[in-house]
Amino acid sequence: VLLPVGGRVTKVTQTPTITAGTYAAKEALGGLLTFASAARVSGGSIVIEAVTVIDKAQQMAALELVLFDQTFTATTDNNPFDPSDADLANCIGVIPITTWFDFNDNSVAHRSGLGLAATLSGTSLFGQLVIRSAATYAATTDIVVIVHIAQN
């Protein structure tokens, strides 16, 4: 069976369940993020073109999105981020989220032009957010992560 190559862009959204309360630097913000159907086929290759993060609590904290080509043992929310050495071997990249656009009662950050290529072990991309500056969130759904992916 021949499959088309390139030319398809998708976006996958995840809303990590976070703690309503205070976070300190280097803590996990939410648990495991599973970006399902990031690749068209199992073992498929992707290029992460952009990442958008919506902050409904307008905290605008410096974040990092740590991405993996297969599932990993995620750090429990609101605990110091501590991936194992074995899990880090499957890390495909870290995307800093530091520039926020501030609106009346929410904010958004967008990183484009990333060109982060990966071959996934299945069809899902996995990740976890790490907070780099203190923040206090009001609701468990205050953060939304959108990954824009070119599927090969």
C-alpha positions in Angstrom: 0.0 0.0 0.0 1.4 3.3 -1.0 0.8 6.2 1.4 1.1 9.9 0.5 4.3 11.6 1.7 4.3 15.1 3.2 1.9 17.9 2.7 -0.4 17.2 5.7 -0.4 19.5 8.7 -2.4 18.8 11.8 -2.7 20.2 15.3 -3.1 18.2 18.4 -4.4 19.8 21.6 -3.9 18.6 25.2 -5.2 20.2 28.4 -3.0 18.9 31.3 -4.8 18.5 34.6 -2.9 20.9 36.9 -3.2 21.8 40.6 -5.2 24.9 41.4 -2.6 26.6 43.5 1.1 27.6 43.5 3.9 26.1 41.5 7.7 26.7 42.0 10.4 26.7 39.4 11.5 23.2 38.0 8.2 21.6 38.9 6.1 19.5 36.5 3.0 21.4 35.3 0.5 18.7 34.9 1.2 15.1 34.1 1.9 13.1 30.9 0.7 14.7 27.7 -0.3 12.3 24.9 -0.6 14.0 21.5 -2.5 11.2 19.9 -2.3 10.7 16.1 0.7 13.0 15.8 2.0 10.6 13.0 -0.2 9.1 10.3 1.2 5.6 10.7 3.0 3.8 13.5 6.7 4.6 13.4 5.9 7.6 11.2 8.0 10.7 11.0 6.8 14.2 11.9 8.1 17.7 12.0 6.9 19.9 14.9 6.4 23.3 13.3 5.0 25.3 16.1 3.6 25.2 19.7 0.9 27.4 21.1 0.1 27.5 24.9 -3.0 29.2 26.2 -2.9 30.4 29.8 -6.5 31.0 31.0 -5.1 32.3 34.4 -2.9 34.9 32.8 0.2 33.7 34.9 2.5 33.9 31.9 5.1 31.7 33.6 8.2 30.6 31.7 7.7 27.0 30.7 9.4 24.3 28.8 7.6 21.6 26.8 9.8 18.4 27.0 8.9 16.0 24.1 9.5 12.3 23.7 9.1 9.9 20.8 7.5 7.2 23.1 5.7 7.1 26.4 7.7 7.7 29.5 7.3 7.8 33.3 6.0 11.3 33.8 6.6 13.3 37.0 3.6 13.8 39.2 2.1 17.3 38.8 3.5 20.0 41.1 6.6 17.9 42.0 10.2 18.6 40.8 10.6 17.3 37.2 12.8 14.3 37.4 12.8 12.1 34.3 14.9 8.9 34.4 18.1 8.6 32.4 16.5 5.9 30.3 13.5 8.1 29.5 15.8 11.0 28.6 17.3 8.8 25.9 13.9 9.1 24.1 13.7 12.9 24.4 13.4 14.5 21.0 13.7 18.1 22.2 12.8 20.8 24.7 10.8 23.9 23.5 11.0 26.9 25.7 7.8 29.0 26.1 8.9 32.4 27.4 7.2 35.1 25.3 3.6 35.7 26.2 1.0 38.0 24.7 -1.1 39.4 27.5 -4.9 40.1 27.1 -7.6 41.2 29.5 -7.9 38.0 31.5 -5.8 35.4 29.7 -2.7 35.1 27.6 -1.1 33.1 24.8 2.4 32.1 23.8 3.3 30.9 20.4 6.6 29.5 19.1 6.8 28.9 15.3 9.5 27.9 12.9 10.7 25.1 15.1 11.4 22.4 12.5 11.8 19.7 15.2 11.9 16.4 13.3 11.2 13.0 15.0 10.3 9.4 14.2 7.8 8.2 16.7 7.6 4.6 18.1 3.9 4.6 17.5 1.5 7.3 16.3 1.5 9.4 19.5 3.9 12.1 20.6 4.4 12.5 24.4 5.5 15.4 26.6 5.4 17.1 29.9 5.5 20.8 30.8 8.1 22.1 33.3 7.5 25.5 34.9 10.6 27.8 35.2 9.1 30.6 37.2 6.6 30.7 40.1 2.9 30.8 39.2 -0.5 30.4 40.9 -3.3 28.8 38.9 -7.0 29.1 39.7 -8.4 26.0 37.9 -7.3 22.6 36.9 -7.8 23.4 33.2 -6.0 26.8 33.1 -3.3 25.6 30.6 -3.9 24.3 27.0 -1.1 23.0 24.8 -1.5 22.9 21.0 1.3 21.2 18.9 1.2 22.0 15.1 2.7 19.0 13.2 3.7 18.3 9.6 3.1 14.6 9.0 5.3 12.8 6.6 
